[in-house]
Amino acid sequence: MKVIELHHVGFGVNHAQADAMLDFYRNVLALPQDPSRWKIPGIYGSWFNLPNGTQLHILGCEGVSQYAKGPDQDPVSNHFALAVENILAAEQELVEQGIEYFTLDNVASPNLKQLFLRDPAGNLIELHQATARTAGVAVNEQQTGPSANR
């Protein structure tokens, strides 16, 4: 499995906390908000761009999200996301190594396959295709170039 980058860190919080975090990261830390945040049904929140291309994702949800696959399998929980060179090869490696994981397909964006697994300490990790989306860049802009939307 070839990890390309740390893509984002996601914070799963309730709506009031999501609002407070929006104010904090935008006003106190002066981080630019990503205007191209995907509209994920049932998930309230915002994304912030960091100077190195990594993002912070504020994921607002009251209780367990509609995307949970079972106990301890809610992708809206606190997690970090790694972009990998080949998501299908990464999934095959997880299978071969007997690593438990769950998947989401096409939830945040069309053609996006996300794998979620836990490290030995229980931290939730998301894996997705490196070319699925560059942090801070709209999908249609990424695919057609920065001048396409202007």
CYANA upper distance limits for C-alpha pairs under 8 A (distance plus 0.5 A):
  1 MET  CA     84 VAL  CA      7.67
  1 MET  CA     85 GLU  CA      8.06
  1 MET  CA     86 ASN  CA      8.10
  1 MET  CA     89 ALA  CA      7.36
  1 MET  CA     90 ALA  CA      5.69
  1 MET  CA     93 GLU  CA      7.47
  2 LYS  CA     84 VAL  CA      6.10
  2 LYS  CA     85 GLU  CA      6.06
  2 LYS  CA     86 ASN  CA      7.98
  2 LYS  CA     90 ALA  CA      8.35
  3 VAL  CA     82 LEU  CA      7.04
  3 VAL  CA     83 ALA  CA      6.49
  3 VAL  CA     84 VAL  CA      4.84
  3 VAL  CA     85 GLU  CA      6.80
  4 ILE  CA     82 LEU  CA      7.79
  4 ILE  CA     83 ALA  CA      6.02
  4 ILE  CA     84 VAL  CA      5.73
  4 ILE  CA     85 GLU  CA      6.66
  4 ILE  CA    130 ALA  CA      7.19
  5 GLU  CA     82 LEU  CA      6.27
  5 GLU  CA     83 ALA  CA      5.92
  5 GLU  CA     84 VAL  CA      7.81
  5 GLU  CA    130 ALA  CA      8.38
  6 LEU  CA     54 THR  CA      6.99
  6 LEU  CA     80 PHE  CA      8.13
  6 LEU  CA     81 ALA  CA      6.63
  6 LEU  CA     82 LEU  CA      5.19
  6 LEU  CA     83 ALA  CA      6.93
  7 HIS  CA     53 GLY  CA      8.15
  7 HIS  CA     54 THR  CA      5.61
  7 HIS  CA     55 GLN  CA      6.94
  7 HIS  CA     80 PHE  CA      8.23
  7 HIS  CA     81 ALA  CA      5.91
  7 HIS  CA     82 LEU  CA      5.83
  7 HIS  CA     83 ALA  CA      6.42
  7 HIS  CA    135 ALA  CA      7.26
  8 HIS  CA     54 THR  CA      5.89
  8 HIS  CA     55 GLN  CA      5.02
  8 HIS  CA     56 LEU  CA      6.03
  8 HIS  CA     57 HIS  CA      7.20
  8 HIS  CA     80 PHE  CA      6.30
  8 HIS  CA     81 ALA  CA      5.70
  8 HIS  CA     82 LEU  CA      7.80
  8 HIS  CA    135 ALA  CA      8.41
  9 VAL  CA     55 GLN  CA      7.02
  9 VAL  CA     56 LEU  CA      5.59
  9 VAL  CA     57 HIS  CA      6.59
  9 VAL  CA     78 ASN  CA      8.22
  9 VAL  CA     79 HIS  CA      6.46
  9 VAL  CA     80 PHE  CA      4.74
  9 VAL  CA     81 ALA  CA      6.69
 10 GLY  CA     56 LEU  CA      6.45
 10 GLY  CA     57 HIS  CA      5.01
 10 GLY  CA     58 ILE  CA      6.51
 10 GLY  CA     59 LEU  CA      7.27
 10 GLY  CA     76 VAL  CA      8.14
 10 GLY  CA     77 SER  CA      8.02
 10 GLY  CA     78 ASN  CA      5.93
 10 GLY  CA     79 HIS  CA      5.66
 10 GLY  CA     80 PHE  CA      6.35
 10 GLY  CA     81 ALA  CA      8.23
 11 PHE  CA     56 LEU  CA      8.21
 11 PHE  CA     57 HIS  CA      6.66
 11 PHE  CA     58 ILE  CA      5.61
 11 PHE  CA     59 LEU  CA      6.31
 11 PHE  CA     76 VAL  CA      8.12
 11 PHE  CA     77 SER  CA      7.16
 11 PHE  CA     78 ASN  CA      5.09
 11 PHE  CA     79 HIS  CA      7.29
 12 GLY  CA     58 ILE  CA      6.99
 12 GLY  CA     59 LEU  CA      5.32
 12 GLY  CA     60 GLY  CA      6.55
 12 GLY  CA     61 CYS  CA      7.60
 12 GLY  CA     76 VAL  CA      5.81
 12 GLY  CA     77 SER  CA      5.11
 12 GLY  CA     78 ASN  CA      5.50
 13 VAL  CA     17 GLN  CA      6.38
 13 VAL  CA     18 ALA  CA      6.56
 13 VAL  CA     58 ILE  CA      7.78
 13 VAL  CA     59 LEU  CA      6.61
 13 VAL  CA     60 GLY  CA      5.54
 13 VAL  CA     61 CYS  CA      6.70
 13 VAL  CA     62 GLU  CA      8.15
 13 VAL  CA     77 SER  CA      8.39
 14 ASN  CA     18 ALA  CA      6.64
 14 ASN  CA     60 GLY  CA      5.51
 14 ASN  CA     61 CYS  CA      5.53
 14 ASN  CA     62 GLU  CA      5.58
 14 ASN  CA     63 GLY  CA      7.88
 15 HIS  CA     19 ASP  CA      6.79
 15 HIS  CA     44 TYR  CA      7.39
 15 HIS  CA     45 GLY  CA      8.23
 15 HIS  CA     60 GLY  CA      5.50
 15 HIS  CA     61 CYS  CA      6.61
 15 HIS  CA     62 GLU  CA      7.18
 16 ALA  CA     20 ALA  CA      6.84
 17 GLN  CA     21 MET  CA      6.46
 17 GLN  CA     60 GLY  CA      8.18
 18 ALA  CA     22 LEU  CA      6.56
 18 ALA  CA     44 TYR  CA      8.14
 18 ALA  CA     45 GLY  CA      6.41
 18 ALA  CA     46 SER  CA      8.39
 18 ALA  CA     58 ILE  CA      6.67
 18 ALA  CA     59 LEU  CA      7.50
 18 ALA  CA     60 GLY  CA      5.98
 19 ASP  CA     23 ASP  CA      6.90
 19 ASP  CA     45 GLY  CA      8.14
 20 ALA  CA     24 PHE  CA      6.65
 21 MET  CA     25 TYR  CA      6.46
 21 MET  CA     58 ILE  CA      7.97
 22 LEU  CA     26 ARG  CA      6.40
 22 LEU  CA     45 GLY  CA      8.35
 22 LEU  CA     46 SER  CA      7.38
 22 LEU  CA     58 ILE  CA      8.24
 23 ASP  CA     27 ASN  CA      5.98
 23 ASP  CA     28 VAL  CA      7.85
 24 PHE  CA     28 VAL  CA      5.52
 24 PHE  CA     29 LEU  CA      7.14
 25 TYR  CA     29 LEU  CA      5.49
 25 TYR  CA     30 ALA  CA      6.67
 25 TYR  CA     31 LEU  CA      6.25
 25 TYR  CA     48 PHE  CA      8.18
 26 ARG  CA     30 ALA  CA      5.25
 26 ARG  CA     31 LEU  CA      5.62
 26 ARG  CA     32 PRO  CA      6.98
 26 ARG  CA     33 GLN  CA      7.37
 27 ASN  CA     31 LEU  CA      8.16
 31 LEU  CA     48 PHE  CA      6.69
 31 LEU  CA     49 ASN  CA      6.99
 31 LEU  CA     50 LEU  CA      7.32
 32 PRO  CA     48 PHE  CA      6.20
 32 PRO  CA     49 ASN  CA      6.17
 32 PRO  CA     50 LEU  CA      8.18
 33 GLN  CA     46 SER  CA      7.63
 33 GLN  CA     47 TRP  CA      6.34
 33 GLN  CA     48 PHE  CA      4.90
 33 GLN  CA     49 ASN  CA      6.72
 34 ASP  CA     46 SER  CA      7.94
 34 ASP  CA     47 TRP  CA      5.87
 34 ASP  CA     48 PHE  CA      5.85
 34 ASP  CA     49 ASN  CA      6.61
 34 ASP  CA    136 GLY  CA      6.07
 35 PRO  CA    136 GLY  CA      8.42
 36 SER  CA    136 GLY  CA      7.36
 36 SER  CA    137 VAL  CA      7.14
 36 SER  CA    138 ALA  CA      5.60
 37 ARG  CA     46 SER  CA      7.36
 37 ARG  CA     47 TRP  CA      6.74
 37 ARG  CA    136 GLY  CA      8.43
 37 ARG  CA    138 ALA  CA      8.17
 38 TRP  CA    108 ALA  CA      6.86
 38 TRP  CA    109 SER  CA      7.56
 39 LYS  CA     43 ILE  CA      8.39
 39 LYS  CA    108 ALA  CA      7.69
 40 ILE  CA     44 TYR  CA      8.34
 40 ILE  CA    107 VAL  CA      7.51
 40 ILE  CA    108 ALA  CA      5.94
 42 GLY  CA     61 CYS  CA      7.77
 42 GLY  CA     65 SER  CA      8.09
 42 GLY  CA     66 GLN  CA      7.88
 43 ILE  CA     59 LEU  CA      6.61
 43 ILE  CA     60 GLY  CA      6.08
 43 ILE  CA     61 CYS  CA      6.22
 43 ILE  CA     65 SER  CA      8.30
 44 TYR  CA     59 LEU  CA      6.48
 44 TYR  CA     60 GLY  CA      4.93
 44 TYR  CA     61 CYS  CA      6.80
 45 GLY  CA     57 HIS  CA      8.08
 45 GLY  CA     58 ILE  CA      5.61
 45 GLY  CA     59 LEU  CA      5.48
 45 GLY  CA     60 GLY  CA      5.59
 46 SER  CA     57 HIS  CA      6.61
 46 SER  CA     58 ILE  CA      5.71
 46 SER  CA     59 LEU  CA      7.52
 47 TRP  CA     55 GLN  CA      7.12
 47 TRP  CA     56 LEU  CA      6.13
 47 TRP  CA     57 HIS  CA      4.98
 47 TRP  CA     58 ILE  CA      6.54
 48 PHE  CA     55 GLN  CA      5.92
 48 PHE  CA     56 LEU  CA      5.62
 48 PHE  CA     57 HIS  CA      7.05
 48 PHE  CA    136 GLY  CA      8.43
 49 ASN  CA     53 GLY  CA      7.01
 49 ASN  CA     54 THR  CA      6.86
 49 ASN  CA     55 GLN  CA      5.23
 49 ASN  CA     56 LEU  CA      7.24
 49 ASN  CA    135 ALA  CA      7.76
 49 ASN  CA    136 GLY  CA      6.55
 50 LEU  CA     54 THR  CA      5.90
 50 LEU  CA     55 GLN  CA      6.06
 50 LEU  CA     56 LEU  CA      8.08
 53 GLY  CA    134 THR  CA      8.47
 53 GLY  CA    135 ALA  CA      6.43
 53 GLY  CA    136 GLY  CA      7.75
 54 THR  CA    135 ALA  CA      6.76
 55 GLN  CA    135 ALA  CA      6.85
 55 GLN  CA    136 GLY  CA      8.06
 59 LEU  CA     76 VAL  CA      6.76
 61 CYS  CA     65 SER  CA      6.81
 61 CYS  CA     76 VAL  CA      8.19
 64 VAL  CA     68 ALA  CA      7.29
 64 VAL  CA     74 ASP  CA      7.36
 65 SER  CA     74 ASP  CA      7.06
 65 SER  CA     75 PRO  CA      8.50
 65 SER  CA     76 VAL  CA      7.05
 67 TYR  CA     74 ASP  CA      6.89
 67 TYR  CA     75 PRO  CA      7.32
 67 TYR  CA     76 VAL  CA      8.26
 67 TYR  CA    104 LEU  CA      8.40
 68 ALA  CA     73 GLN  CA      5.89
 68 ALA  CA     74 ASP  CA      4.51
 68 ALA  CA     75 PRO  CA      6.93
 68 ALA  CA     76 VAL  CA      8.41
 69 LYS  CA     73 GLN  CA      5.78
 69 LYS  CA     74 ASP  CA      6.91
 69 LYS  CA    102 PHE  CA      7.76
 70 GLY  CA     74 ASP  CA      7.68
 73 GLN  CA    102 PHE  CA      7.77
 75 PRO  CA     79 HIS  CA      8.22
 75 PRO  CA    116 PHE  CA      7.66
 75 PRO  CA    126 GLU  CA      8.48
 77 SER  CA    124 LEU  CA      8.18
 78 ASN  CA    124 LEU  CA      7.43
 79 HIS  CA    123 ASN  CA      7.31
 79 HIS  CA    124 LEU  CA      5.34
 79 HIS  CA    125 ILE  CA      6.01
 79 HIS  CA    126 GLU  CA      7.43
 80 PHE  CA    124 LEU  CA      7.36
 80 PHE  CA    125 ILE  CA      5.76
 80 PHE  CA    126 GLU  CA      6.63
 81 ALA  CA    125 ILE  CA      6.28
 81 ALA  CA    126 GLU  CA      4.89
 81 ALA  CA    127 LEU  CA      6.25
 81 ALA  CA    128 HIS  CA      8.00
 82 LEU  CA    125 ILE  CA      7.95
 82 LEU  CA    126 GLU  CA      6.65
 82 LEU  CA    127 LEU  CA      5.56
 82 LEU  CA    128 HIS  CA      7.10
 83 ALA  CA    127 LEU  CA      6.32
 83 ALA  CA    128 HIS  CA      5.57
 83 ALA  CA    129 GLN  CA      6.01
 83 ALA  CA    130 ALA  CA      4.92
 84 VAL  CA     90 ALA  CA      7.96
 84 VAL  CA    127 LEU  CA      7.02
 84 VAL  CA    128 HIS  CA      6.48
 84 VAL  CA    129 GLN  CA      5.75
 84 VAL  CA    130 ALA  CA      5.61
 85 GLU  CA    129 GLN  CA      6.64
 85 GLU  CA    130 ALA  CA      6.04
 85 GLU  CA    131 THR  CA      8.39
 86 ASN  CA     90 ALA  CA      6.70
 86 ASN  CA    129 GLN  CA      6.35
 86 ASN  CA    130 ALA  CA      7.92
 87 ILE  CA     91 GLU  CA      6.62
 87 ILE  CA    113 LYS  CA      7.94
 87 ILE  CA    127 LEU  CA      7.77
 87 ILE  CA    128 HIS  CA      6.33
 87 ILE  CA    129 GLN  CA      5.52
 88 LEU  CA     92 GLN  CA      6.75
 89 ALA  CA     93 GLU  CA      6.75
 90 ALA  CA     94 LEU  CA      6.85
 91 GLU  CA     95 VAL  CA      6.81
 91 GLU  CA    115 LEU  CA      7.90
 92 GLN  CA     96 GLU  CA      6.63
 93 GLU  CA     97 GLN  CA      6.55
 94 LEU  CA     98 GLY  CA      6.52
 94 LEU  CA     99 ILE  CA      5.53
 94 LEU  CA    100 GLU  CA      7.88
 94 LEU  CA    101 TYR  CA      8.27
 95 VAL  CA     99 ILE  CA      6.69
 95 VAL  CA    100 GLU  CA      8.34
 99 ILE  CA    117 LEU  CA      8.21
100 GLU  CA    117 LEU  CA      6.90
100 GLU  CA    118 ARG  CA      8.38
101 TYR  CA    115 LEU  CA      7.04
101 TYR  CA    116 PHE  CA      5.85
101 TYR  CA    117 LEU  CA      5.00
101 TYR  CA    118 ARG  CA      8.00
102 PHE  CA    115 LEU  CA      6.34
102 PHE  CA    116 PHE  CA      5.79
102 PHE  CA    117 LEU  CA      7.24
103 THR  CA    113 LYS  CA      7.58
103 THR  CA    114 GLN  CA      6.02
103 THR  CA    115 LEU  CA      5.09
103 THR  CA    116 PHE  CA      6.62
104 LEU  CA    113 LYS  CA      6.45
104 LEU  CA    114 GLN  CA      5.63
104 LEU  CA    115 LEU  CA      7.15
105 ASP  CA    111 ASN  CA      7.62
105 ASP  CA    112 LEU  CA      6.27
105 ASP  CA    113 LYS  CA      5.04
105 ASP  CA    114 GLN  CA      6.77
106 ASN  CA    110 PRO  CA      5.17
106 ASN  CA    111 ASN  CA      5.79
106 ASN  CA    112 LEU  CA      5.37
106 ASN  CA    113 LYS  CA      6.81
107 VAL  CA    112 LEU  CA      7.72
108 ALA  CA    112 LEU  CA      7.54
111 ASN  CA    132 ALA  CA      8.38
112 LEU  CA    128 HIS  CA      7.88
112 LEU  CA    129 GLN  CA      8.07
112 LEU  CA    132 ALA  CA      6.85
113 LYS  CA    128 HIS  CA      6.66
113 LYS  CA    129 GLN  CA      7.78
114 GLN  CA    126 GLU  CA      6.98
114 GLN  CA    127 LEU  CA      6.23
114 GLN  CA    128 HIS  CA      5.42
114 GLN  CA    129 GLN  CA      8.37
115 LEU  CA    126 GLU  CA      6.08
115 LEU  CA    127 LEU  CA      5.53
115 LEU  CA    128 HIS  CA      6.99
116 PHE  CA    124 LEU  CA      7.23
116 PHE  CA    125 ILE  CA      6.03
116 PHE  CA    126 GLU  CA      5.05
116 PHE  CA    127 LEU  CA      6.86
117 LEU  CA    124 LEU  CA      6.31
117 LEU  CA    125 ILE  CA      5.85
117 LEU  CA    126 GLU  CA      7.18
118 ARG  CA    122 GLY  CA      5.64
118 ARG  CA    123 ASN  CA      5.71
118 ARG  CA    124 LEU  CA      5.11
118 ARG  CA    125 ILE  CA      6.36
119 ASP  CA    123 ASN  CA      5.93
119 ASP  CA    124 LEU  CA      7.32
119 ASP  CA    125 ILE  CA      7.84
128 HIS  CA    132 ALA  CA      7.72
130 ALA  CA    134 THR  CA      8.21
133 ARG  CA    137 VAL  CA      7.66
133 ARG  CA    138 ALA  CA      8.12
133 ARG  CA    139 VAL  CA      6.63
133 ARG  CA    142 GLN  CA      7.77
134 THR  CA    138 ALA  CA      8.39
134 THR  CA    139 VAL  CA      8.41
134 THR  CA    142 GLN  CA      7.63
137 VAL  CA    141 GLU  CA      6.98
137 VAL  CA    142 GLN  CA      6.55
138 ALA  CA    142 GLN  CA      6.54
139 VAL  CA    143 GLN  CA      6.75
140 ASN  CA    144 THR  CA      6.59
140 ASN  CA    145 GLY  CA      8.48
140 ASN  CA    149 ASN  CA      8.48
141 GLU  CA    145 GLY  CA      5.63
141 GLU  CA    146 PRO  CA      5.78
141 GLU  CA    147 SER  CA      8.09
141 GLU  CA    148 ALA  CA      6.67
141 GLU  CA    149 ASN  CA      6.86
142 GLN  CA    146 PRO  CA      7.43
144 THR  CA    148 ALA  CA      6.58
146 PRO  CA    150 ARG  CA      8.12
